[in-house]
Amino acid sequence: MSGTWKYALPTIALAAASQMLFDAKVASFGCGSKEEIAELQHIRPNNAEFQKKLYEQIFLGQCVEISKGTVVEGIADEANPSMLLVDRQIQPPGYLAPRDDFEIKRSAEGK
C-alpha cells in the first residue's frame, strides 16, 4: 500500500464513522454553498422574502427544503461548526444547513 493511502484510509473510515443523525427542530434548508446559507439566514426573519429566495434557489437546484422533524445524516462542517454537512452519503456532495436548526437524534433505546 502506498504511503498516501496508508494514512488516507483510516481518515476516510473515521469520517464515515463520525456521521450522526440529526432531527430538524424547525423547518430548515440546505444549500450547496456557505454564501447561499448566509444570504438566506440574513433574510430569514422576513418570512415572505425568505420563502421567495429559498424557492428560487430550490428551483435552480442550489438548495433543498428540510421539513421540521426530518431526520438527516450529518457532520459539523470543519471550516464552520455553525453549519452541518447533511446527507452527503445519500445525495453527494450533500448540503450545508444551519446547525442551530437541528438537534442530535436520540436513539429509541436512550428514551
N, C-alpha and C positions, 0 to 999 in steps of 0.2 A: 504494500500500500504506500502510495507516495506520501511525503511529509505533509502536504497541504490537506489531503483527505483524512489523514490520521487525526487531525485536530478538528476538522470541519464536521465529521460525522457525530461526535459527541455533542457538539454545539447544536446541530440540527435536531438531534434527539431531545436535548434539553428544552429547546424552543417549542417543540411539539408537545412535550410533557407539561409545559407551563401554561398551556391554554386552559382557561377556566370558563365555566358557564355563568352568564350574567342574565338577570331579569331586567327588562325595561321598566323602570318605576313610573315613567311618564311617556307619552307619545314622543318619539325621538326620530332621529335621522342619521344616516351615514353618508359620507361623501368620499370622493377619490382624492381630495387634496385638503391640506390644512387651511388654505386660503378660503375655500368654499365653506368649510366649517366655521371659520372666523367670521365671514360675512353673514352667514345665517344666524350665528349666535348673537351678533351685533343687532340684527333687526328682529330677533325673536320676540321681544316684548310687544312689538306691533304685529299682532296675530295676522291681520289681513295681508300686510306686506310680506311677512314671513311665509305664509302659505303660498302666495303667488310666486315668490322666488324659489321656494322649495320645489313646487310643481314644475317650474321652468327647468330646474336642474335635474329633476327626475325624468322629464321628457327628453332632455339632452343626454341621458344616461350617465350623468355625473354623480347623482345621489339616489338614495333609496329611503323610503319611509319605514320606520320601525314602530309598530303599534305598541301601546302600553301592554305589558305582560308578556311580550315576546321574549323568548329565551334565545340568546346568541352565544356563540363561542367567541371568546375574546382574550386579548392580552394587552397590557398597557403599552402604549407607544413609547419606544425608547427615547425618542427626541422630545416628547411632550407628554408626561404622565397624566395630564388632564384629559387626554384622549385615549380611547380604546381602538385597537385594530380588531374589527369584528368580522366573523365569517370568512376569513381568508382561506380556510380549507374547503368551504362549501362553494364560495364564489370568488376564486382568486382574482386579483390580489387582495380582496377584502375591501372594507370601508373603514374610514376613521369616523368615530362617533364621540360625542361629548361624554366623558367618564361620569360626570355627575348625574346623568340620566339613568344610570344603571346601578344595580346592587348585585353582589355575588349571590348566585343561586345556591340556596341551601338544599342539600340532598333530603330526600324523604326520610332517610334514616336519622338525620340530625334533628328532626322535629320532635 
